[in-house]
Amino acid sequence: MKNRKLIISLTACAALFGIIAAAFYFLLLDRTEDVALMPHRSGLEEGAEARLRPAGNPPMEDMLLAAENETLEMYYHEATAEVAIRDKRNNHVWWTNPKDREEDMIASPYEKAVLSSQFTLTFRDRFTNLMTFVSYTDSVERNQAVTESIENGIRVTYTVGESTSAIDALPKLISKQRLEEAVLSKLSPEDAKYVSARYYPLNSNPDVLERLDDVVSRELVLKKMLAAFEQAGYDEEQLQLDNEANGISEGVAVDKPSFVIPLEYRLDGDSVVVTIPAGHIEEADTYQISSIDLLTYFGAAGTESSGYSLVPDGTGSLIHHNNGKVRDEHYSQVLYGPNQTYGSSRRTQITEHARLPVFGMKSGDAAWMGVIEEGDAIASIRADISGKRNSYNYAYTSFNIRDEDEVTLATANKVEDIPVLTKNKYEGNITVRYSFLYNDQADYSGMAATYRGMLQAESKLIRLEEKDSIPFYLDMVGAVTKRKFILGVPYESNTAMTTFSQAEAIYGQLQNSGISNVQMRYLGWFNDGIYHKIPTNVKTTGALGGASGIRKLSDMLLQGGGQLYPDVAFQNVYQNTPGFSPTRDAARYVTREVAWRAHYNRARNRMNLLLGDYYVLSPVRLPSYVERFAGGYDGLGLDGLSLRDLGDLLNSDDRPGRVVLRENAKFIVKDQLEKLSVQSPDLMISGGNAYALPYAKHLIDVPMASSRFNITDEEVPFYQMVVHGSIDYAGFAYNLDDRQNSREALLKMIEYGASPRFTWSHAASSELKSTMFDYLFSANYREWIDQAVSMYEELNEALAGVRTEPIVGHTKLREGVYETVYGNGISIIVNYLDEPVTVNGRTVQAKNYAVGGEKR
């Protein structure tokens, strides 16, 4: 009997539980329909019936055709704002968001919202607290995205955050009598009670009620309140009466973060161009956007992928998908190196610079590649693997809409770093072009060929003229500043490490050894040495041989088939000389201080005044400096010029009232490169950032390695694959490299198609001991000339025949063995191993290389 009662009780409990669960289910379903099924206002098909389904995994048939050309189709899903691109050539579909994201077993609910978003917005409030919005949760789910057709595509305008326009339709302040007469009396008792509970008497005047914004601003509450006031017939005229009666002329906006972000997609041939016109971004008054992450999961690859992500770290790096490095930091690198107007005196890392605005991903027999066409100077490229936040491998771009720094505030009890942002934000376009590759082109070689083709189509890369030999790059150390003493009193004096006539003699020795194609960069030739005075005038150093001496040296090099490149620095002002005013001419940090820096001590990773200090020139002042220098330099009659920093450094200026963000600084630098290239058609550019490539005849200090971040797996010569055959180039000076292994260095040059480079002086290196130039500790040419000749001969034999050819393929054949293929069919296999290998029918000896292939 007891057991029967127990069974009946359990049965009753189960039935009750089922009723409760069913009720909860229908309540949840009702809420889901209120949010997820709510369509966007769309201009795609006016009057057409939208075919929608809950957010999740929309198949193609549930999407609207937004644009089409001969190669691609663009589809748009109104319920989720995601875009799909179908390639007509093979029916491959590329998604802005992973189509199976709802099945991700790793991602949290928040991460699934990020997976469903087209961008992530990072911003700060008035108290500098860092906050984040994602486009799906904070716009799409709120029915705050508006879509319209544009030429060859669509524009989606997101209102992100809590829009204040809807809540302002309700009176902020209203008298008890007015609320009763105008609203409550016209509602059902239940609705009247609901509305009255959302207003509360003012402490100063209990007869006046104040809207409870913290409650009313919630989406479901606001929706019900608006419906109730509309039902009561409360209109704009009545709202205006109540606002005027309570001293509110145009309503009171809730202090909530809200932003308007337009996002455009356009088909352009076989590419998709994605743009955020940042000039049309709108911000809430007390909130400032810091950065925007764009299409974080475009073309993301899942756990089944055996491909890789390409990132532009140094030469280029690959991150193998699903590599298991879940404890390592994700890849993140600012394009074009650090901004010197960021005020930290300590570097967090010593890395290679990312010099090309290119990233991409290969998965299976398909690949995509992104090229940042606008906004690259304010961009970072990021990438990560599956197994951390979610089950996807991904690569994307992030854009700093404002410069940001920190101010250290010290009190009696603690020291605190306070973030500071510039008031001015970036007003230009953010544009990324996505291109698609398949089959044998779907790898980093294909990506390099695609990007190279883009640059060639715009005449930014032009094929080299034929020559019998590769260049030999030689940096010659001229005058340096040393501290000397008279009767114990210190003074600064110039010391000639190599005069022009001594440089002639060194070149003569190279000629006698069979090297004539010498591209000589001359350091410290004017205005008091390597760290010269401001280059607004040109005074050739007399101790080196004067103007006549430098012309004679130039003529000798030209007659032998080489060229002279006197070196100049514009963006770093090393000496505070007459004509330069730090308060007027130097850039400013975000903290408004003058941008003054020193070179880094590599052992301590901190700036050290003993190594030389300098001011960072404001980009605004750069055109004046260049113009005045060009006028003086023109009198020397030299065609060659070496630019130490215009293609290497890119700095902003955060001076109040004259903010110049890096993207704007980039255009200023490009204009100066254009002017100098007209006057001096032979420009040698150090570093080689992408914007400088169209102006360079020679590149030095190009990356020859990657930073080897833990998350990456391989380094590849992506940079070299882009520029080879169009610009001659060399890496760091071999004799100053602290990672010396002569054989491996030579093999790396052969694998990467690079020419040799040395830095020499005629005087003994000991002359530089205990000076700021002691990094030139091994510059004496006598110790290197024989080895240099031998290295050049071997390199020239291997590379002279492919100097004008693009690198069309690069493959890792096995660990330590690589093949480089050129456009004329020549291939070079390099073996870094300590034992011989046989690959593709060719035997390559240990620590050696083999040239083969069929020349076309």
Secondary structure, 3 states (H helix, E strand, C coil): CHHHHHHHHHHHHHHHHHHHHHHHHHHHHHHHHHHCCCCCEECCCCCCCCCCCCCCCCCHHHCEEEEECCCEEEEECCCCCCEEEEECCCCCEEECCCCCHHHCCCCCHHHHHHHCCCEEEEEECCCCCEEEEEHHHHHHCCCCEEEEEECCEEEEEEEEECCHHHHCCCCCEEEHHHHHHHCHHHCCHHHHHHHHCCEEECCCCCCEEEECHHHHCCHHHHHHHHHHHHHCCCCHHHHHHHHHHCCCCCCCCCCCCEEEEEEEEEEECCEEEEEEEHHHCEECCCCEEEEEEECCCCCCECCCCCCEEEECECCCEEEECCCCCCCCCCEEEEECCCCCCCCCCECCCCCCCECCCEEEEEECCEEEEEEEEECHHHEEEEEECCCCCCCCEEEEEEEECCCEEEEEEECCCCEEEEEEECCCCCCCEEEEEEEEEEHHHCCHHHHHHHHHHHHHHCCCCCCCCCCCCCCEEEEEECEEEEEEEECCEEEEEEEECCCHHHHHHHHHHHHHCCCCCEEEEEECCECCCCCCCCCCCCCECHHHCHHHHHHHHHHHHHHHCCEEEEEECCCEECCCCCCCCHHHHECECCCCCECEEECEECCCCEECHHHCEEEEECHHHHHHHHHHHHHHHHHHCCCEEEECCCCCCCCCECCCCCCECHHHHHHHHHHHHHHHHHHCCEEEEECCCHHHHHHCCEEECCCCCCCCCCCCCEECCHHHHHHCCCCEEECCCHHHCCCCCHHHHHHHHHHHCCECEEEEECCCHHHHCCCCCHHHCCCEHHHCHHHHHHHHHHHHHHHHHHCCCCEEEEEEEECCEEEEEECCCEEEEEECCCCCEEECCEEECCCEEEEEECCC
